[in-house]
Amino acid sequence: MKRGLLLAALLALGACAPDAGLRADDVGETLRLPAEHVPGGFFTRICRPAAAGPARLVVINHGSPGDPAVRPTMRPTPCGAEAVRWFTSRGYIVAMPMRRGYGETGGAWAEHFGGCQRGDYASAGRETARDILSAVRAMQGRGEVARGPAVVVGQSAGGWGALALAAQNPAEVSLIVNMAGGRGGWQGGVANSVCQPEHLVRAAGEFGTTARTPSLWIYTANDSFFNHALAQRMVGAWRDAGATADFQAIGPFGRDGHSMFFGAGGSAVWGPLVGASLRN
């Protein structure tokens, strides 16, 4: 894989890392969350807060690499990762499911958008949302999860799926956190080249027609997948369709802001924004 494509794949994945060499505290618990539409269920890592008793649920959703060969190798981010610890240190229980076609969940990949010519981002997002909501419901059936709605966080393709989920307004979810969400970035292995960006904007408007779940959108100035100009077009279409959003166009982060959510020091930037939304 070319260097640029490798970088793009790593940035897009977000929640994936091998378990070899991890401390027991970083592994947490890995199990299969049942789902009617997924034989064997979703391979999931669960990370728990220090305090005993039922805890409010946060479900973190990974991105998607452009190279199909990378998908089977994906693993959920360790519990010791900064982004995960930000939530568990505040008393949340965190679940990180691998969706259909990724990692040990396996099966057919469901999130294809028909190639660049078609660019069917709305359908791809809805398939992602289907897996996210199923995982949320499965977690909410566990005794360690407090009653009440969950917080759904998504990075890159996971963020796009979280927006598609917001369009469904599930009672099981109280807040959507979209971290650099979108699809079709790095078209042809080129940074800031998005396949059919107008289709992405149109799909955001389609989701916004029905979305009423509160949402926080965070995009950095140096995101090599979805820059501020495109993100502002997406949220503009979302709002024009009738939905509301707390849109945060923040400054550059590291070499590529697309990595901010899982990146070292990232929580110092996004943490106050997420914290404010959690308090609202």
Beta strands, then each sheet from edge to edge (+ up, - down):
strand 1: 29-35
strand 2: 38-47
strand 3: 57-61
strand 4: 93-97
strand 5: 150-155
strand 6: 173-179
strand 7: 215-220
strand 8: 246-250
sheet 1: 1+ 2- 4+ 3+ 5+ 6+ 7+ 8+
end
